[in-house]
Amino acid sequence: MTTEQEWAEDRKRFAAGGSDGSAGLADAGPLAREFVNLAAKLAGEASVHGVLQRVVEAARSAVQGADLVSVTLRAPGGFHTPVETDPLATELDEVQYRLDEGPCVEATRMAGLGMTYCSDLGNCPEFPRFGRAAVGMGVGSILAVGMFPHGGDAPRMGALNIYSHEVGGLDEQDREIALVLAAHASTALAATMACTAADLEAAQLREALNTRDIIGQAKGILMERRKISADEAFDLLRSASQSLNMKLTKVAQTFVERRADI
């Protein structure tokens, strides 16, 4: 069991530049092991939701001042929060979406590192309306890091959001760790989304080929039995589809399956 002192010492080593490089993983500090374990878990995740869940759990564990963690994702209709460690984090995110103000929104719009934070939400001139609302909800400080930094350009597709109940609860070391976590998330999500898109494209291609194949079979049967052309066979299938108010593919499939009865 890693003690709080060991975590604190390892965080200081991380912010200062790490070790001398001679130690193996067994000798690494708890923070280094956390990142190694996170990378291994992310590599085994096949879904976007799974990746995001791993990231918020790691942030809650690795960032000492973190009380609540969430992820913001940008969608065509606005922002949403797909994962969080506590429902209050989603409520805080949604206040920012509604006001169009706050670190988790701003982090998606910033160039460069995409990091934005407020150490005292009760005295935060950058986000006054959200700051007042957040204090009323029991939160003193917030840190958000933009994800999917396409060459450092904005807008990004989302942000990793970390909340603390305390004023000044998130320090410079927390910001360094959050940057690394956001980089892990961005890389894993990019790979997962690429795989998802490829799988979807492959599935769509298979469906298109299957559709073409079943219609081709039905046309062939009609051409052979009616002694008609391919265009005439297709017109018959299309007419049946319209008359029966049934998809052309379904009509063709039914015809092929019951060709012995017709």
C-alpha positions in Angstrom: 0.0 0.0 0.0 1.5 3.3 -1.1 1.6 6.0 1.6 0.7 9.6 1.1 4.3 10.6 1.8 5.5 8.2 -0.9 3.1 9.8 -3.4 4.1 13.3 -2.4 7.8 12.5 -2.8 7.3 10.8 -6.2 5.2 13.8 -7.4 8.1 16.1 -6.5 10.6 13.9 -8.4 8.2 13.8 -11.4 7.9 17.6 -11.5 11.7 18.0 -11.0 12.5 15.8 -14.0 12.3 12.2 -12.8 15.0 9.8 -11.7 18.5 9.1 -13.1 17.2 6.5 -15.4 19.0 3.6 -13.7 16.0 2.1 -11.9 13.7 -0.5 -13.3 9.9 -0.5 -13.0 10.0 -2.5 -9.7 12.0 0.4 -8.2 9.9 3.1 -9.7 7.7 5.4 -7.6 4.0 5.0 -7.4 3.3 7.8 -9.9 5.5 6.1 -12.6 3.8 2.8 -11.9 0.4 4.5 -12.2 1.3 5.8 -15.7 2.7 2.5 -16.8 -0.4 0.6 -15.6 -2.6 3.2 -17.3 -0.8 2.8 -20.6 -1.3 -1.0 -20.4 -5.0 -0.7 -19.5 -5.6 1.9 -22.3 -4.0 -0.5 -24.8 -6.5 -3.1 -23.9 -9.6 -0.9 -24.2 -11.6 -1.2 -27.4 -14.2 1.5 -26.7 -14.1 5.2 -26.4 -16.1 5.1 -23.1 -13.7 2.5 -21.7 -10.7 4.7 -22.5 -12.3 7.7 -20.9 -13.3 5.8 -17.8 -9.7 4.6 -17.3 -8.4 8.1 -17.6 -10.7 9.7 -15.1 -9.9 6.9 -12.6 -6.2 7.4 -13.1 -6.5 11.2 -12.6 -8.5 10.8 -9.4 -5.7 8.5 -8.1 -2.6 10.3 -9.4 -3.6 14.0 -8.9 -3.3 14.5 -5.2 -5.7 17.5 -5.0 -8.3 15.8 -7.2 -11.7 15.4 -5.5 -13.8 15.1 -8.8 -12.8 14.3 -12.3 -14.7 14.3 -15.6 -14.2 14.5 -19.3 -15.8 17.0 -21.6 -16.4 16.1 -25.3 -17.4 18.4 -28.0 -20.3 17.3 -30.3 -22.1 19.1 -33.1 -24.9 20.1 -30.7 -22.5 21.4 -28.0 -20.6 19.8 -25.1 -21.4 16.8 -23.0 -19.8 14.8 -20.2 -19.6 11.0 -21.0 -17.7 10.0 -17.9 -17.0 11.3 -14.3 -16.0 10.0 -10.9 -18.9 11.7 -9.2 -22.2 13.1 -10.4 -21.3 16.5 -9.0 -18.5 16.8 -11.6 -21.1 16.4 -14.4 -23.3 19.1 -12.8 -20.3 21.5 -12.6 -19.5 20.7 -16.3 -23.1 21.4 -17.3 -23.0 24.8 -15.6 -20.1 25.7 -17.8 -21.8 24.4 -20.9 -24.9 26.4 -20.1 -23.0 29.6 -19.3 -20.5 29.0 -22.2 -17.9 30.0 -19.6 -15.3 28.1 -17.5 -12.1 26.1 -17.8 -13.5 22.9 -19.2 -15.0 24.9 -22.1 -12.0 27.3 -22.5 -9.5 24.4 -22.6 -11.1 23.1 -25.8 -10.7 26.5 -27.4 -7.1 27.3 -26.4 -4.1 26.8 -28.7 -0.8 25.5 -27.3 -1.1 23.2 -24.3 -4.7 23.9 -23.8 -4.4 24.2 -20.1 -6.6 26.5 -18.0 -7.2 26.6 -14.3 -8.5 28.7 -11.4 -7.0 28.3 -8.0 -9.7 30.4 -6.2 -13.1 30.1 -7.9 -14.6 32.6 -5.4 -12.2 35.2 -6.9 -11.8 34.3 -10.5 -12.2 37.3 -12.9 -11.8 35.1 -16.0 -14.9 33.0 -15.1 -17.0 35.1 -12.7 -20.4 33.5 -13.3 -19.1 30.0 -13.2 -16.9 30.8 -10.3 -19.8 31.9 -8.1 -21.9 28.9 -9.1 -19.0 26.5 -8.4 -18.4 27.9 -4.9 -22.1 27.5 -4.2 -21.7 23.8 -5.2 -18.7 23.3 -2.8 -15.8 23.5 -5.2 -12.8 25.8 -4.6 -10.5 25.2 -7.6 -10.4 23.6 -11.0 -7.9 22.5 -13.6 -8.8 21.6 -17.2 -6.5 20.3 -20.0 -7.6 20.2 -23.6 -7.4 16.8 -25.4 -6.9 15.9 -29.1 -4.5 18.8 -29.7 -4.2 18.7 -33.5 -0.7 20.3 -33.7 -1.6 22.4 -30.7 -4.5 24.1 -32.6 -8.0 24.7 -31.3 -10.8 23.8 -31.2 -10.1 20.5 -29.5 -12.6 17.6 -29.2 -12.6 17.7 -25.5 -10.9 18.3 -22.1 -9.9 16.5 -19.0 -11.4 18.3 -16.0 -10.2 18.1 -12.4 -12.0 19.7 -9.4 -10.9 20.3 -5.8 -13.1 21.2 -2.9 -10.3 23.4 -1.5 -9.1 26.8 -2.6 -5.6 26.3 -3.9 -6.2 22.6 -3.9 -4.5 22.0 -7.3 -0.9 23.0 -7.5 1.8 23.2 -10.2 2.7 19.5 -9.8 -0.9 18.6 -10.4 -0.9 20.6 -13.6 2.2 18.7 -14.8 0.6 15.4 -14.1 -2.7 16.4 -15.7 -0.9 17.3 -18.9 0.6 13.8 -19.1 -2.7 12.2 -18.4 -4.4 14.3 -21.1 -1.7 13.2 -23.5 -2.3 9.5 -22.6 -6.0 10.0 -23.2 -5.6 11.8 -26.5 -3.3 9.1 -27.9 -5.5 6.3 -26.8 -8.7 7.9 -27.9 -7.3 8.7 -31.3 -6.3 5.1 -31.8 -9.6 3.8 -30.5 -11.7 6.2 -32.6 -9.7 5.3 -35.7 -10.3 1.6 -35.1 -14.0 2.3 -34.5 -14.2 4.2 -37.7 -12.4 1.5 -39.6 -14.7 -1.2 -38.1 -17.7 0.8 -39.0 -16.5 1.3 -42.6 -15.8 -2.4 -42.9 -19.2 -3.3 -41.6 -20.9 -0.8 -44.0 -18.9 -2.3 -46.9 -19.9 -5.8 -45.9 -23.5 -4.8 -45.8 -23.3 -3.1 -49.2 -21.7 -6.2 -50.7 -24.3 -8.5 -49.1 -27.1 -6.2 -50.4 -25.7 -6.2 -53.9 -25.2 -10.0 -53.8 -28.8 -10.8 -52.7 -30.3 -8.4 -55.2 -28.1 -10.0 -57.9 -29.3 -13.5 -57.0 -32.9 -12.4 -57.2 -32.4 -10.7 -60.6 -30.7 -13.9 -61.9 -33.6 -16.0 -60.9 -36.1 -13.7 -62.5 -34.0 -13.4 -65.7 -33.8 -17.2 -66.0 -37.5 -17.9 -65.3 -39.0 -14.9 -67.1 -36.4 -14.7 -69.9 -36.0 -11.0 -69.3 -33.1 -8.6 -69.1 -31.2 -7.5 -66.0 -32.9 -4.1 -66.1 -36.4 -5.6 -66.5 -35.7 -8.0 -63.5 -34.6 -5.1 -61.4 -37.7 -3.1 -62.3 -39.9 -6.0 -61.2 -38.1 -6.2 -57.8 -38.5 -2.4 -57.4 -42.2 -2.5 -58.2 -42.7 -5.3 -55.7 -40.8 -3.3 -53.1 -43.1 -0.3 -53.7 -46.3 -2.3 -53.8 -45.5 -4.2 -50.6 -43.9 -1.2 -48.9 -40.9 -3.3 -48.1 -37.2 -2.6 -48.6 -35.8 -3.8 -51.9 -33.2 -5.9 -50.1 -35.9 -7.6 -48.1 -38.0 -8.3 -51.2 -34.9 -9.8 -52.9 -34.0 -11.9 -49.9 -37.5 -13.3 -49.6 -37.6 -14.1 -53.3 -34.3 -16.0 -53.1 -35.3 -17.9 -49.9 -38.7 -18.9 -51.4 -37.7 -19.4 -55.0 -38.8 -23.1 -54.9 -42.3 -22.0 -53.8 -42.7 -19.3 -56.4 
